[in-house]
Amino acid sequence: MKYIIDRFEGDYAVVEDENKLMMDIQLEDLPKEVQEGDVLVKIGDSYSVDLGETERRKKKIQELVDDLWE
């Protein structure tokens, strides 16, 4: 399952899953380097950042923003 970090609230990361459902994950369960917009992959009981997918999403979002201002 993949999740996108939407924001941080206190000790939790608010994430959106592949079905567009929002949920909270405790920060202590995530890698320390996570940031808003990162794509997480859950493997077993642990989470890791999918760097490739995170970069693809950021690039796509930047392209959409650039197109908006052209």
C-alpha positions in Angstrom: 0.0 0.0 0.0 1.2 3.5 -0.8 0.5 6.7 1.1 1.2 10.4 0.4 2.1 12.6 3.3 -0.4 15.5 3.3 0.7 17.3 6.5 2.0 16.9 10.0 -0.2 17.5 13.1 1.5 17.1 16.4 2.9 13.6 16.7 1.2 12.4 13.6 1.5 12.5 9.8 -1.8 12.8 8.0 -1.6 10.7 4.9 -3.8 9.9 1.9 -3.9 6.3 0.8 -4.4 4.9 -2.8 -8.1 4.9 -2.3 -8.1 8.7 -1.4 -8.8 7.9 2.3 -7.1 10.0 4.9 -5.5 8.5 8.0 -3.0 9.3 10.7 0.3 7.6 11.2 2.5 8.2 14.3 5.7 10.0 13.4 7.7 7.5 15.5 6.6 4.8 13.0 8.1 6.7 10.0 11.6 7.4 8.8 13.0 10.5 10.4 13.6 12.3 7.1 10.0 12.3 5.9 8.5 15.5 4.4 5.2 16.7 3.2 4.5 15.3 -0.3 6.6 12.1 0.2 5.3 8.8 -1.0 5.5 6.1 1.6 5.4 2.4 1.0 4.3 0.0 3.8 6.1 -3.3 3.9 5.1 -5.4 6.8 4.9 -3.2 9.8 7.4 -0.6 8.6 7.3 2.4 6.2 9.9 3.6 3.8 10.0 6.6 1.4 9.6 5.7 -2.3 12.2 8.3 -3.6 11.5 7.6 -7.3 7.7 8.0 -7.0 8.1 11.1 -4.7 10.3 12.7 -7.4 7.9 11.8 -10.2 5.0 13.4 -8.3 6.9 16.5 -7.5 8.0 16.9 -11.1 4.4 16.3 -12.3 3.0 18.9 -9.9 5.7 21.4 -10.9 4.8 20.9 -14.6 1.1 21.5 -13.8 2.0 24.7 -11.9 4.2 25.9 -14.8 1.4 25.3 -17.3 -1.0 27.2 -15.1 1.2 30.3 -15.4 1.9 30.1 -19.1 
